[in-house]
Amino acid sequence: MQQQHPIYALLSLVNSPAAAADLVTRATSAPDLFTFAYLLHSPALTQHLRGGDQTKKYIGLLRLFASGTWQDYIANQSSLPALTDAQTIKLKQLSLISLASESHTLPYSTLLSELSLPDMRALASLVVSCIYANLISATLDTREELVYVSAVIAGRDVVDKSDMSRLKSVIDTWASRCAETIEDLNSEARKVREKAVQESKDVKEYNRTVEMVNKQLMAPSGKDSGKDTPGAEDGLGEAMDIDETSPMSDSSISTKKRKQRTAS
């Protein structure tokens, strides 16, 4: 939980505006702390920041890191403390979270402009740092020059009523994405079922065709069964009758004539 972060242990040691400002600087520079509402609503801290013009800037700094963006800092830079390199990186990371909450497809050009980044290498480095910090889940498409955000893991703080509308917008966007994802999954499931049914029909039709061909190959043809075998036997019988009758009859007559001449 955020309340267990080591920074919060220093709250009990804050006893002056300078100590309070130092704590805000430490908190907004810490690489693993990304929510600040707890500090912003801590009387032990804020009571020391309201005393002078310089310390009041640190309340504005806490508000900026709680729910603001890099563009908010650019617009109000004169009324805020100068940012260190660590604070600059973190504020841009938090700004990326806000942008990712509004749209899951972020053009490189938009990010370069909104975050005042010099080139795509710096952009890639920032996105990767957010991924490794477990702030967002995203992929970079260098060909299309897009950042695809699949999930916003770390949210921003809700500081006042104006943040409620922002939070509602984020929730509505998230709900819309869920509905779109469910519809896409249902559509894919329908396609899979339709493909399975069609493949089943194709298999059945194929099996019927194979069975029909096998039956045709196994069955004797009408010509062979109706004419060749019986007809051949009848023809052979007729031929045998002719061969056996004519020659044998002539031989029998000749033999009888010879016997008669011998007897006379």
Sequence and secondary structure as in RCSB ss.txt:
>XXXX:A:sequence
MQQQHPIYALLSLVNSPAAAADLVTRATSAPDLFTFAYLLHSPALTQHLRGGDQTKKYIGLLRLFASGTWQDYIA
NQSSLPALTDAQTIKLKQLSLISLASESHTLPYSTLLSELSLPDMRALASLVVSCIYANLISATLDTREELVYVS
AVIAGRDVVDKSDMSRLKSVIDTWASRCAETIEDLNSEARKVREKAVQESKDVKEYNRTVEMVNKQLMAPSGKDS
GKDTPGAEDGLGEAMDIDETSPMSDSSISTKKRKQRTAS
>XXXX:A:secstr
 GGGSGGGGGGGG  SHHHHHHHHHHHHH TT    HHHHT HHHHHHHSSSHHHHHHHHHHHHHHH  HHHHHH
TGGGS    HHHHHHHHHHHHHHHHHH SEEEHHHHHHHTT SSHHHHHHHHHHHHHTTSEEEEEETTTTEEEEE
EE S     SHHHHHHHHHHHHHHHHHHHHHHHHHHHHHHHHHHHHHHHHHHHHHHHHHHHHHHHHHHS  HHII
IIIHHHHHHHHHHHHHHHHHHHHHHHHHHHHHHHHHHH 
